Amino acid sequence: MFKGKRVVVLGAARSGIAAAQVLLASGAEVILTDITPLHQMPEAERVALQNMNIRLVTGSHPPALLQGTDLIVKNPGISPNIEFLAAARAMNIKWISELELAWLVTEAELVAVTGTNGKTTTTALLGEIFSCGPRPSAVGGNIGVPLTEVSFGKSREWILIAEVSSFQLEDCYQLHPRVAVFTNITPDHLDRHGTMENYIAAKLRLVQNQTEADYVVVNMDDPVLSALNLGRGKRVGYSLSPSAGADCYADEDWFYWRGEKIAPVAELKIPGRHNRQNALAAVAAAKVMDLPAETIRRGLAAFAGVEHRLEFVGEYRGIRFYNDSKATNPESTRIALNSFARKVVLLAGGYDKGADFRALAGLFRDKVRLLVAYGATGEKMVRQLAQGGFTEAVLAEDLAGAFSQATERARPGDIVLLSPACASWDQYKNFEERGRHFKSLVAGWRDKV
């Protein structure tokens, strides 16, 4: 498919490197361009790129690279409105995402998970469940492992489980999952998509190629999803209650599939109502892929959770610390706060994606003893919450400063929770880096006290 083609990989990082490696293995001539100068890249990326037989252009995206180019593989974090892509559009050169490339180079069946919240946990949980089954499986996508790293050359026997984002999906055209899972849809990434309609349209690209032989697994408790036309796949609903039409549901402390007991809810180690929803999504997807109840139960019981998602970091001097760095929007933080029975000391802030925080004020009054807001959105967050009547807040410049203020004010019995409600890009490369920094701050404070 790519043999002899000239392909520009736009954006390095792990997904760009993986895409370039797959394209090289497929016989393509590869050019990789990244806005970051080579000497400023992380060492692992720099070394990997220098050891590949490709042309590297770093520090800019010169439009001259487009001469003779057949295709562009675009990093999902890059805006479609940059000058380089405007020039490509004018020259009728198409671009796809690394996710689309991963699909084009595999024969494996795909179970793809999208939504505003719960994607990562549901994907990882499905990975645990399928690892207990008879078919070989691998997990990748927006979860931190580029899908091309695990998809290339896989046979039909394989099952790929992928977390997919709206940024990846907007550049997909042939992607065809056997099972498409939708967790929920709430406002997010409006700084990129502009409107909710555009955001939803990007999500719906997941089902654009499905047929009546495929499945779409839908959260029936989500009002947006319940009202959407989700293509031609067989619609499979899940709900926290045995409501009419739900194929998968929780009732009397058990997870059920069409009346069949799957597993006791108590065997699920990860806390919170939202994680019961994630478990139901995983059960439904596993059942339509013909996994038996005992296999699913084994996977549910073994799953310990996802790093940076309500991750328990430790308890010191009677204060419990939780890392929820993956909460990159207000709805994620709402879910995190509702997972605790008592008020917390909350660290929140970061890059402004255009979110409105006023709707959180009532919840904060019930669930937050003190907010320490930091970063690019700190002042906006405090101001908007005050408009809604929540005023127990202080400001810090960065996460380290916020942590210092939080620990100075925390008392034995308190919970200190990092759940930013914002992206990390004002001060960090990604939410993982932010979460690791938080955990290092906890470790440093522990050693001092």
C-alpha positions in Angstrom: 0.0 0.0 0.0 2.8 2.4 0.8 5.7 0.9 -1.1 7.4 3.5 -3.2 5.2 6.3 -1.8 6.7 9.5 -0.4 5.1 10.1 3.0 5.6 13.1 5.3 5.2 12.3 9.0 4.1 15.6 10.6 5.1 15.7 14.3 7.6 13.4 16.1 7.0 12.2 19.6 6.2 8.6 20.2 3.4 8.3 17.7 5.4 10.0 14.9 8.3 7.7 15.5 6.1 4.7 15.5 4.4 5.8 12.3 7.7 6.5 10.6 9.0 3.0 11.5 5.9 1.3 10.1 6.0 3.3 6.9 9.7 2.4 6.5 8.9 -1.3 7.0 6.1 -0.9 4.4 8.6 0.4 1.8 7.8 4.1 1.9 10.2 7.0 1.5 9.7 8.8 4.8 10.3 12.5 5.8 9.6 13.5 9.4 9.2 17.1 10.3 8.7 18.5 13.8 8.5 22.1 15.0 10.9 21.4 17.9 14.6 21.6 17.0 16.3 18.2 17.2 18.6 19.2 20.0 15.7 20.3 22.1 13.8 16.9 21.9 13.9 14.4 24.7 17.0 12.2 24.4 15.0 9.0 23.7 13.2 10.6 20.8 16.3 12.2 19.4 18.3 9.0 19.5 15.4 7.0 17.9 15.0 9.5 15.1 18.8 9.7 14.4 18.9 5.9 14.1 16.2 5.7 11.4 16.8 5.8 7.7 14.6 8.9 7.1 15.0 12.5 6.3 14.6 14.7 9.3 13.5 18.4 9.2 13.2 20.0 12.6 12.6 23.5 13.9 9.9 24.2 11.3 7.5 22.7 8.8 8.7 24.0 5.4 5.9 23.8 2.8 8.6 22.9 0.2 8.5 19.4 1.7 5.2 18.9 0.0 6.7 18.7 -3.5 6.3 15.2 -4.6 4.6 14.1 -1.4 1.8 11.4 -1.7 0.5 11.5 1.8 0.9 13.1 5.2 0.5 11.2 8.6 -0.3 13.9 11.1 0.2 14.0 14.8 -3.2 14.5 16.4 -2.0 17.3 18.6 -1.2 19.5 15.6 -3.9 21.9 14.5 -5.3 21.3 11.1 -5.1 25.1 10.5 -1.3 25.5 10.4 0.3 26.9 7.3 1.9 23.6 6.2 -1.5 21.9 6.1 -3.1 24.8 4.4 -0.5 24.4 1.6 -1.2 20.7 1.5 -4.9 21.3 1.1 -4.2 23.7 -1.7 -2.1 21.0 -3.4 -4.8 18.4 -2.8 -2.5 16.3 -0.6 -4.4 14.2 1.9 -3.5 13.6 5.5 -4.5 10.9 7.9 -3.8 10.3 11.6 -1.5 7.7 13.1 -4.6 5.9 14.2 -5.8 5.5 10.6 -2.3 4.3 9.6 -2.4 1.7 12.3 -5.7 0.4 10.9 -4.4 0.3 7.4 -1.4 -1.9 8.3 -3.3 -4.6 10.2 -5.8 -7.4 9.7 -6.6 -7.6 13.4 -10.1 -7.0 14.7 -10.5 -3.7 16.5 -12.4 -2.8 19.7 -12.2 1.0 19.9 -13.2 3.1 22.9 -14.1 6.8 22.7 -15.9 9.4 24.8 -15.1 12.5 26.9 -14.4 10.6 30.1 -13.7 7.0 31.0 -11.9 6.1 27.8 -8.6 5.1 29.4 -10.0 3.1 32.3 -12.4 1.2 30.0 -9.7 0.5 27.4 -7.2 -0.7 30.1 -10.0 -2.8 31.7 -10.8 -4.4 28.3 -7.1 -5.1 27.9 -7.1 -7.0 31.2 -10.2 -8.9 30.3 -9.1 -9.9 26.8 -5.7 -11.0 28.2 -7.6 -13.6 30.1 -9.2 -14.9 26.9 -8.1 -17.4 24.2 -7.2 -14.9 21.5 -4.0 -12.8 21.4 -4.6 -9.2 22.1 -2.8 -5.8 22.5 -3.7 -2.4 23.8 -2.8 0.9 22.2 -3.9 4.3 20.9 -4.5 7.4 23.0 -3.7 5.4 26.1 0.0 6.0 25.7 1.1 3.4 23.3 0.7 4.3 19.6 -1.5 1.9 17.9 1.0 1.4 15.1 3.4 -0.1 17.6 1.1 -3.0 18.3 -1.0 -3.3 15.1 1.5 -3.7 12.3 1.3 -7.1 10.6 -1.1 -8.6 13.1 -3.3 -11.4 11.7 -7.1 -11.7 11.9 -6.7 -13.9 15.0 -5.6 -10.8 17.0 -7.8 -8.4 18.9 -6.6 -4.8 19.2 -8.2 -2.6 22.0 -7.7 1.1 21.4 -8.5 4.3 23.1 -9.3 6.9 20.5 -9.6 10.6 20.8 -11.6 13.2 18.8 -8.2 14.6 17.6 -7.3 11.2 16.1 -10.7 10.5 14.7 -11.1 13.7 12.7 -8.3 12.5 10.4 -9.7 8.9 10.0 -11.5 7.8 6.8 -11.3 4.0 6.5 -11.1 3.1 10.2 -13.6 0.2 10.9 -13.9 -1.1 14.4 -15.6 -4.4 15.0 -16.9 -2.9 18.3 -17.2 0.9 18.9 -17.6 1.8 22.6 -18.9 5.3 23.6 -18.5 6.1 27.3 -20.1 9.6 27.4 -20.1 13.0 25.7 -19.7 16.3 27.5 -18.2 19.6 26.3 -14.4 19.3 25.8 -11.7 20.5 23.4 -13.9 23.3 22.2 -10.8 25.4 21.7 -9.9 23.0 18.9 -13.3 21.9 17.6 -15.1 25.3 18.0 -18.6 23.9 18.7 -20.1 20.8 20.4 -21.5 19.9 17.0 -18.0 19.7 15.6 -16.8 17.8 18.6 -19.6 15.2 18.4 -19.1 14.9 14.6 -15.4 14.0 15.2 -16.4 11.3 17.7 -19.0 9.9 15.3 -16.3 9.2 12.7 -15.6 6.1 14.8 -18.8 4.5 13.4 -18.8 5.9 9.9 -17.7 2.6 8.3 -19.5 0.1 10.5 -22.0 -2.3 9.0 -24.9 -4.3 10.4 -22.4 -7.0 11.3 -20.6 -4.7 13.8 -21.5 -3.4 17.3 -21.7 0.0 18.9 -21.8 -0.1 22.7 -23.5 2.9 24.2 -23.9 4.4 27.7 -27.7 4.7 28.0 -27.3 6.9 31.1 -25.7 9.7 29.0 -28.3 12.0 27.6 -26.2 13.1 24.6 -25.4 9.6 23.5 -29.0 8.4 24.0 -30.2 10.9 21.5 -27.6 10.3 18.8 -27.8 8.2 15.6 -24.7 6.0 16.0 -24.6 4.5 12.5 -25.4 1.0 11.3 -23.8 -1.2 13.9 -25.9 -3.3 16.3 -26.7 -1.0 19.2 -25.8 -2.5 22.6 -26.8 -0.4 25.6 -25.4 -0.4 29.2 -26.8 1.3 32.3 -26.3 1.5 36.0 -29.8 0.3 36.4 -31.8 -2.5 34.7 -33.7 0.1 32.6 -35.7 -0.9 29.6 -33.4 -1.7 26.6 -30.2 -2.0 28.6 -28.3 -5.2 27.6 -25.7 -4.8 30.3 -26.6 -3.4 33.7 -26.0 -3.4 37.5 -28.6 -4.7 39.8 -28.6 -6.0 43.4 -24.8 -5.7 43.6 -24.1 -7.8 40.4 -23.1 -6.9 36.9 -25.5 -8.5 34.4 -25.5 -9.3 30.7 -29.0 -9.9 29.4 -30.1 -11.5 32.6 -26.9 -13.5 33.0 -24.8 -12.8 36.2 -21.3 -11.8 35.2 -19.5 -10.7 38.4 -20.3 -9.2 41.8 -19.8 -5.4 41.8 -17.8 -5.7 45.0 -15.0 -7.6 43.1 -14.3 -4.4 41.1 -11.3 -2.8 42.9 -11.6 0.7 41.4 -14.0 3.0 43.3 -16.8 5.2 42.2 -20.1 5.2 40.2 -18.2 6.2 37.0 -16.0 3.1 37.3 -19.1 0.9 37.5 -20.1 2.5 34.2 -16.7 1.8 32.8 -16.9 -1.8 33.9 -20.4 -2.2 32.3 -19.0 -0.8 29.0 -16.1 -3.4 29.2 -18.5 -6.2 30.0 -20.7 -5.4 27.0 -17.8 -5.1 24.6 -16.3 -8.4 25.8 -19.7 -10.2 25.5 -20.3 -9.2 21.9 -16.8 -10.5 21.2 -17.9 -13.9 22.6 -16.0 -14.0 25.8 -17.6 -16.1 28.5 -18.7 -14.8 31.9 -15.9 -16.5 33.9 -13.2 -14.9 31.7 -14.8 -11.5 32.1 -15.1 -11.9 35.9 -11.5 -12.9 36.1 -10.4 -9.8 34.2 -12.6 -7.5 36.3 -11.3 -8.9 39.5 -7.6 -8.6 38.4 -7.8 -5.0 37.3 -6.1 -2.6 39.7 -6.8 0.7 37.9 -4.9 3.2 35.7 -2.0 5.4 36.6 -3.0 9.1 36.9 -6.7 8.2 37.2 -7.8 8.5 40.9 -4.5 6.8 41.7 -3.8 6.4 45.4 -0.3 7.8 46.0 -0.1 7.2 49.7 -1.1 8.3 53.2 1.3 10.3 55.4 0.6 12.0 58.7 -3.0 11.0 58.3 -3.3 12.8 54.9 -4.3 10.7 51.9 -3.0 11.8 48.4 -4.6 11.0 45.1 -3.3 11.6 41.6 -6.0 12.3 39.1 -3.9 14.1 36.6 -5.8 12.6 33.7 -8.8 14.8 34.7 -8.2 17.3 31.8 -11.8 18.7 31.8 -14.4 19.8 34.3 -16.5 16.7 33.9 -13.6 14.5 34.9 -13.1 16.5 38.0 -16.8 16.3 38.8 -16.5 12.5 38.6 -13.5 12.4 40.8 -15.1 14.6 43.5 -18.2 12.4 43.6 -16.0 9.4 44.3 -15.2 10.7 47.8 -17.6 10.8 50.7 -15.8 13.7 52.4 -14.5 17.1 51.4 -11.1 17.3 49.8 -8.3 19.8 49.4 -8.2 20.1 45.6 -5.4 21.1 43.3 -6.7 22.2 39.9 -5.7 24.4 37.0 -3.5 24.3 33.9 -4.0 25.0 30.2 -7.2 26.7 29.2 -9.3 24.7 26.7 -12.1 27.2 26.8 -14.0 25.4 29.7 -16.6 27.2 31.8 -16.1 26.3 35.5 -19.2 28.1 36.9 -21.3 25.0 36.8 -19.0 23.3 39.3 -19.6 25.8 42.0 -22.4 23.9 43.7 -20.4 20.7 43.7 -17.4 22.4 45.1 -19.4 23.8 48.0 -20.3 20.2 48.9 -17.1 18.5 48.1 -14.1 20.9 48.3 -12.8 22.2 51.7 -10.2 24.3 49.9 -9.3 24.8 46.2 -5.7 25.7 45.3 -5.9 26.8 41.7 -2.7 27.3 39.7 -1.4 27.7 36.1 -2.9 29.5 33.1 -6.5 29.0 34.2 -6.0 29.6 37.9 -7.4 33.1 38.1 -10.3 32.3 35.7 -11.2 29.2 37.7 -11.3 31.1 41.0 -13.3 34.0 39.5 -15.9 31.8 37.8 -16.4 29.6 40.9 -16.8 32.8 43.0 -19.6 33.8 40.7 -21.3 30.6 41.6 -20.9 31.1 45.3 -17.7 29.1 46.0 -15.0 31.2 47.6 -12.8 28.8 49.6 -9.9 29.2 47.1 -6.3 30.4 46.9 -4.0 30.9 44.0 -0.6 29.5 43.2 1.7 30.0 40.2 2.4 26.4 39.5 1.8 22.8 40.7 4.7 22.9 43.1 3.4 26.1 44.7 -0.1 24.6 44.9 1.1 21.5 46.6 3.0 23.5 49.1 -0.1 25.6 50.0 -2.2 22.4 50.1 0.1 20.6 52.5 0.4 23.7 54.7 -3.4 23.8 55.1 -4.1 20.0 55.1 -5.1 18.3 58.4 -5.0 14.7 59.5 -8.0 12.9 57.9 -7.9 15.2 54.8 -7.6 14.1 51.2 -5.3 16.0 48.9 -6.5 15.5 45.4 -4.9 16.5 42.1 -7.8 16.7 39.7 -6.9 19.6 37.4 -10.1 20.0 35.2 -7.7 21.4 32.6 -5.0 20.1 30.2 -1.4 20.2 31.2 0.1 22.0 28.2 0.8 25.3 29.9 3.5 23.8 32.1 3.9 20.1 31.1 4.3 18.0 27.9 1.4 15.9 28.9 -0.8 14.8 31.8 1.5 11.9 32.6 4.4 14.3 33.2 2.1 16.4 35.4 1.0 13.3 37.4 4.6 12.1 37.9 5.6 15.5 39.1 2.7 15.4 41.7 3.8 12.0 42.9 7.4 13.3 43.2 6.1 16.2 45.3 4.3 13.8 47.6 7.4 11.7 47.9 9.5 14.7 48.7 7.0 15.9 51.3 6.8 12.5 52.9 10.6 12.3 53.3 10.6 15.7 55.0 7.9 15.0 57.5 
